[in-house]
Amino acid sequence: MIPSQMLKGTLEGSILAIISVQDSYGYEISRQLEKFGFGNISEGTIYPLLLRLEKNGLILATYRESGKGPKRKYYQLSDSGKNELKQFFDSFEELYKAVHQLLKYLGEDNQ
């Protein structure tokens, strides 16, 4: 299980990544996150993040008919969201390299 503090730094970017592949609604996004190994992210975490992303202009929302029940709010990336996602990937790549170097150093040092 990934500690919540570690998730906080990557969850928004991960949500943007999921939406970049296909317009999605909140529950579908949480299931995708679970499928990719993020664990069970509660709707109480997902929906405030989606609201913040929408308020910041990174995603756009439209209501669509649902075959089951009321209309669903689908999200898609805005142009600003696409730029933010690229920045997220660039930053995450830097972080990954730094942590990888540290782990490599620790592995060599402990042999």
Biotite code that builds the C-alpha atoms (Angstrom):
import biotite.structure as struc

atoms = struc.array([
    struc.Atom([0.000, 0.000, 0.000], chain_id="A", res_id=1, res_name="MET", atom_name="CA", element="C"),
    struc.Atom([1.298, 3.441, -0.956], chain_id="A", res_id=2, res_name="ILE", atom_name="CA", element="C"),
    struc.Atom([1.386, 5.858, 2.017], chain_id="A", res_id=3, res_name="PRO", atom_name="CA", element="C"),
    struc.Atom([-1.061, 8.759, 1.642], chain_id="A", res_id=4, res_name="SER", atom_name="CA", element="C"),
    struc.Atom([1.664, 11.397, 1.896], chain_id="A", res_id=5, res_name="GLN", atom_name="CA", element="C"),
    struc.Atom([3.436, 9.875, -1.116], chain_id="A", res_id=6, res_name="MET", atom_name="CA", element="C"),
    struc.Atom([0.174, 9.724, -3.046], chain_id="A", res_id=7, res_name="LEU", atom_name="CA", element="C"),
    struc.Atom([-0.613, 13.392, -2.468], chain_id="A", res_id=8, res_name="LYS", atom_name="CA", element="C"),
    struc.Atom([2.257, 14.531, -4.661], chain_id="A", res_id=9, res_name="GLY", atom_name="CA", element="C"),
    struc.Atom([1.334, 12.341, -7.599], chain_id="A", res_id=10, res_name="THR", atom_name="CA", element="C"),
    struc.Atom([-2.433, 11.942, -7.515], chain_id="A", res_id=11, res_name="LEU", atom_name="CA", element="C"),
    struc.Atom([-3.381, 15.088, -9.440], chain_id="A", res_id=12, res_name="GLU", atom_name="CA", element="C"),
    struc.Atom([-0.918, 14.305, -12.232], chain_id="A", res_id=13, res_name="GLY", atom_name="CA", element="C"),
    struc.Atom([-2.075, 10.701, -12.316], chain_id="A", res_id=14, res_name="SER", atom_name="CA", element="C"),
    struc.Atom([-5.695, 11.810, -12.644], chain_id="A", res_id=15, res_name="ILE", atom_name="CA", element="C"),
    struc.Atom([-4.727, 14.125, -15.503], chain_id="A", res_id=16, res_name="LEU", atom_name="CA", element="C"),
    struc.Atom([-2.942, 11.206, -17.166], chain_id="A", res_id=17, res_name="ALA", atom_name="CA", element="C"),
    struc.Atom([-6.030, 8.983, -16.961], chain_id="A", res_id=18, res_name="ILE", atom_name="CA", element="C"),
    struc.Atom([-8.253, 11.730, -18.349], chain_id="A", res_id=19, res_name="ILE", atom_name="CA", element="C"),
    struc.Atom([-5.768, 12.370, -21.167], chain_id="A", res_id=20, res_name="SER", atom_name="CA", element="C"),
    struc.Atom([-6.407, 8.888, -22.560], chain_id="A", res_id=21, res_name="VAL", atom_name="CA", element="C"),
    struc.Atom([-10.196, 9.047, -22.416], chain_id="A", res_id=22, res_name="GLN", atom_name="CA", element="C"),
    struc.Atom([-12.878, 11.383, -21.068], chain_id="A", res_id=23, res_name="ASP", atom_name="CA", element="C"),
    struc.Atom([-13.807, 9.908, -17.688], chain_id="A", res_id=24, res_name="SER", atom_name="CA", element="C"),
    struc.Atom([-16.085, 10.407, -14.696], chain_id="A", res_id=25, res_name="TYR", atom_name="CA", element="C"),
    struc.Atom([-15.086, 10.262, -11.036], chain_id="A", res_id=26, res_name="GLY", atom_name="CA", element="C"),
    struc.Atom([-15.912, 6.648, -10.219], chain_id="A", res_id=27, res_name="TYR", atom_name="CA", element="C"),
    struc.Atom([-14.262, 5.454, -13.435], chain_id="A", res_id=28, res_name="GLU", atom_name="CA", element="C"),
    struc.Atom([-11.114, 7.421, -12.565], chain_id="A", res_id=29, res_name="ILE", atom_name="CA", element="C"),
    struc.Atom([-10.948, 5.847, -9.101], chain_id="A", res_id=30, res_name="SER", atom_name="CA", element="C"),
    struc.Atom([-11.292, 2.357, -10.628], chain_id="A", res_id=31, res_name="ARG", atom_name="CA", element="C"),
    struc.Atom([-8.503, 3.119, -13.111], chain_id="A", res_id=32, res_name="GLN", atom_name="CA", element="C"),
    struc.Atom([-6.238, 4.287, -10.296], chain_id="A", res_id=33, res_name="LEU", atom_name="CA", element="C"),
    struc.Atom([-6.971, 1.077, -8.409], chain_id="A", res_id=34, res_name="GLU", atom_name="CA", element="C"),
    struc.Atom([-6.260, -0.982, -11.532], chain_id="A", res_id=35, res_name="LYS", atom_name="CA", element="C"),
    struc.Atom([-2.837, 0.683, -11.881], chain_id="A", res_id=36, res_name="PHE", atom_name="CA", element="C"),
    struc.Atom([-1.903, -0.137, -8.285], chain_id="A", res_id=37, res_name="GLY", atom_name="CA", element="C"),
    struc.Atom([-2.758, 3.077, -6.436], chain_id="A", res_id=38, res_name="PHE", atom_name="CA", element="C"),
    struc.Atom([-5.043, 1.205, -4.069], chain_id="A", res_id=39, res_name="GLY", atom_name="CA", element="C"),
    struc.Atom([-8.610, 2.116, -3.262], chain_id="A", res_id=40, res_name="ASN", atom_name="CA", element="C"),
    struc.Atom([-8.741, 5.914, -3.510], chain_id="A", res_id=41, res_name="ILE", atom_name="CA", element="C"),
    struc.Atom([-11.978, 7.092, -1.914], chain_id="A", res_id=42, res_name="SER", atom_name="CA", element="C"),
    struc.Atom([-14.472, 9.288, -3.706], chain_id="A", res_id=43, res_name="GLU", atom_name="CA", element="C"),
    struc.Atom([-13.931, 11.763, -0.857], chain_id="A", res_id=44, res_name="GLY", atom_name="CA", element="C"),
    struc.Atom([-10.405, 12.178, -2.191], chain_id="A", res_id=45, res_name="THR", atom_name="CA", element="C"),
    struc.Atom([-11.129, 12.025, -5.936], chain_id="A", res_id=46, res_name="ILE", atom_name="CA", element="C"),
    struc.Atom([-13.989, 14.521, -6.184], chain_id="A", res_id=47, res_name="TYR", atom_name="CA", element="C"),
    struc.Atom([-12.301, 17.430, -4.350], chain_id="A", res_id=48, res_name="PRO", atom_name="CA", element="C"),
    struc.Atom([-9.252, 16.942, -6.601], chain_id="A", res_id=49, res_name="LEU", atom_name="CA", element="C"),
    struc.Atom([-11.447, 16.959, -9.710], chain_id="A", res_id=50, res_name="LEU", atom_name="CA", element="C"),
    struc.Atom([-13.154, 20.126, -8.490], chain_id="A", res_id=51, res_name="LEU", atom_name="CA", element="C"),
    struc.Atom([-9.795, 21.827, -7.892], chain_id="A", res_id=52, res_name="ARG", atom_name="CA", element="C"),
    struc.Atom([-8.493, 20.738, -11.310], chain_id="A", res_id=53, res_name="LEU", atom_name="CA", element="C"),
    struc.Atom([-11.655, 22.111, -12.907], chain_id="A", res_id=54, res_name="GLU", atom_name="CA", element="C"),
    struc.Atom([-11.463, 25.420, -10.986], chain_id="A", res_id=55, res_name="LYS", atom_name="CA", element="C"),
    struc.Atom([-7.831, 25.772, -12.046], chain_id="A", res_id=56, res_name="ASN", atom_name="CA", element="C"),
    struc.Atom([-8.818, 25.309, -15.681], chain_id="A", res_id=57, res_name="GLY", atom_name="CA", element="C"),
    struc.Atom([-6.892, 22.065, -16.148], chain_id="A", res_id=58, res_name="LEU", atom_name="CA", element="C"),
    struc.Atom([-9.968, 19.981, -16.941], chain_id="A", res_id=59, res_name="ILE", atom_name="CA", element="C"),
    struc.Atom([-13.348, 20.684, -18.497], chain_id="A", res_id=60, res_name="LEU", atom_name="CA", element="C"),
    struc.Atom([-16.568, 19.041, -17.368], chain_id="A", res_id=61, res_name="ALA", atom_name="CA", element="C"),
    struc.Atom([-19.697, 18.078, -19.296], chain_id="A", res_id=62, res_name="THR", atom_name="CA", element="C"),
    struc.Atom([-22.744, 16.144, -18.203], chain_id="A", res_id=63, res_name="TYR", atom_name="CA", element="C"),
    struc.Atom([-23.680, 13.098, -20.282], chain_id="A", res_id=64, res_name="ARG", atom_name="CA", element="C"),
    struc.Atom([-26.551, 10.682, -20.172], chain_id="A", res_id=65, res_name="GLU", atom_name="CA", element="C"),
    struc.Atom([-25.919, 7.462, -18.329], chain_id="A", res_id=66, res_name="SER", atom_name="CA", element="C"),
    struc.Atom([-27.480, 4.126, -19.169], chain_id="A", res_id=67, res_name="GLY", atom_name="CA", element="C"),
    struc.Atom([-27.789, 3.609, -15.423], chain_id="A", res_id=68, res_name="LYS", atom_name="CA", element="C"),
    struc.Atom([-29.273, 6.415, -13.357], chain_id="A", res_id=69, res_name="GLY", atom_name="CA", element="C"),
    struc.Atom([-28.656, 10.154, -13.528], chain_id="A", res_id=70, res_name="PRO", atom_name="CA", element="C"),
    struc.Atom([-26.328, 12.014, -15.879], chain_id="A", res_id=71, res_name="LYS", atom_name="CA", element="C"),
    struc.Atom([-22.604, 11.659, -15.199], chain_id="A", res_id=72, res_name="ARG", atom_name="CA", element="C"),
    struc.Atom([-20.063, 14.447, -15.085], chain_id="A", res_id=73, res_name="LYS", atom_name="CA", element="C"),
    struc.Atom([-17.316, 13.597, -17.564], chain_id="A", res_id=74, res_name="TYR", atom_name="CA", element="C"),
    struc.Atom([-13.952, 15.307, -17.515], chain_id="A", res_id=75, res_name="TYR", atom_name="CA", element="C"),
    struc.Atom([-11.534, 16.042, -20.331], chain_id="A", res_id=76, res_name="GLN", atom_name="CA", element="C"),
    struc.Atom([-8.191, 17.836, -20.401], chain_id="A", res_id=77, res_name="LEU", atom_name="CA", element="C"),
    struc.Atom([-8.043, 21.482, -21.368], chain_id="A", res_id=78, res_name="SER", atom_name="CA", element="C"),
    struc.Atom([-5.015, 22.848, -23.196], chain_id="A", res_id=79, res_name="ASP", atom_name="CA", element="C"),
    struc.Atom([-3.696, 24.059, -19.835], chain_id="A", res_id=80, res_name="SER", atom_name="CA", element="C"),
    struc.Atom([-4.237, 20.548, -18.483], chain_id="A", res_id=81, res_name="GLY", atom_name="CA", element="C"),
    struc.Atom([-2.170, 19.084, -21.307], chain_id="A", res_id=82, res_name="LYS", atom_name="CA", element="C"),
    struc.Atom([0.672, 21.477, -20.451], chain_id="A", res_id=83, res_name="ASN", atom_name="CA", element="C"),
    struc.Atom([0.354, 20.647, -16.745], chain_id="A", res_id=84, res_name="GLU", atom_name="CA", element="C"),
    struc.Atom([0.473, 16.925, -17.522], chain_id="A", res_id=85, res_name="LEU", atom_name="CA", element="C"),
    struc.Atom([3.683, 17.365, -19.519], chain_id="A", res_id=86, res_name="LYS", atom_name="CA", element="C"),
    struc.Atom([5.210, 19.300, -16.598], chain_id="A", res_id=87, res_name="GLN", atom_name="CA", element="C"),
    struc.Atom([4.093, 16.555, -14.213], chain_id="A", res_id=88, res_name="PHE", atom_name="CA", element="C"),
    struc.Atom([5.796, 13.873, -16.316], chain_id="A", res_id=89, res_name="PHE", atom_name="CA", element="C"),
    struc.Atom([8.969, 15.951, -16.626], chain_id="A", res_id=90, res_name="ASP", atom_name="CA", element="C"),
    struc.Atom([9.084, 16.580, -12.867], chain_id="A", res_id=91, res_name="SER", atom_name="CA", element="C"),
    struc.Atom([8.289, 12.980, -12.028], chain_id="A", res_id=92, res_name="PHE", atom_name="CA", element="C"),
    struc.Atom([11.075, 11.797, -14.344], chain_id="A", res_id=93, res_name="GLU", atom_name="CA", element="C"),
    struc.Atom([13.548, 14.024, -12.466], chain_id="A", res_id=94, res_name="GLU", atom_name="CA", element="C"),
    struc.Atom([12.322, 12.678, -9.116], chain_id="A", res_id=95, res_name="LEU", atom_name="CA", element="C"),
    struc.Atom([12.483, 9.094, -10.355], chain_id="A", res_id=96, res_name="TYR", atom_name="CA", element="C"),
    struc.Atom([16.076, 9.552, -11.540], chain_id="A", res_id=97, res_name="LYS", atom_name="CA", element="C"),
    struc.Atom([17.121, 11.109, -8.237], chain_id="A", res_id=98, res_name="ALA", atom_name="CA", element="C"),
    struc.Atom([15.550, 8.344, -6.134], chain_id="A", res_id=99, res_name="VAL", atom_name="CA", element="C"),
    struc.Atom([16.947, 5.685, -8.477], chain_id="A", res_id=100, res_name="HIS", atom_name="CA", element="C"),
    struc.Atom([20.435, 7.176, -8.090], chain_id="A", res_id=101, res_name="GLN", atom_name="CA", element="C"),
    struc.Atom([20.038, 7.208, -4.318], chain_id="A", res_id=102, res_name="LEU", atom_name="CA", element="C"),
    struc.Atom([18.916, 3.581, -4.240], chain_id="A", res_id=103, res_name="LEU", atom_name="CA", element="C"),
    struc.Atom([21.767, 2.613, -6.527], chain_id="A", res_id=104, res_name="LYS", atom_name="CA", element="C"),
    struc.Atom([24.221, 4.432, -4.243], chain_id="A", res_id=105, res_name="TYR", atom_name="CA", element="C"),
    struc.Atom([22.821, 2.760, -1.155], chain_id="A", res_id=106, res_name="LEU", atom_name="CA", element="C"),
    struc.Atom([22.972, -0.647, -2.837], chain_id="A", res_id=107, res_name="GLY", atom_name="CA", element="C"),
    struc.Atom([26.611, -0.185, -3.817], chain_id="A", res_id=108, res_name="GLU", atom_name="CA", element="C"),
    struc.Atom([27.517, 1.211, -0.408], chain_id="A", res_id=109, res_name="ASP", atom_name="CA", element="C"),
    struc.Atom([25.949, -1.745, 1.423], chain_id="A", res_id=110, res_name="ASN", atom_name="CA", element="C"),
    struc.Atom([27.740, -4.459, -0.531], chain_id="A", res_id=111, res_name="GLN", atom_name="CA", element="C"),
])
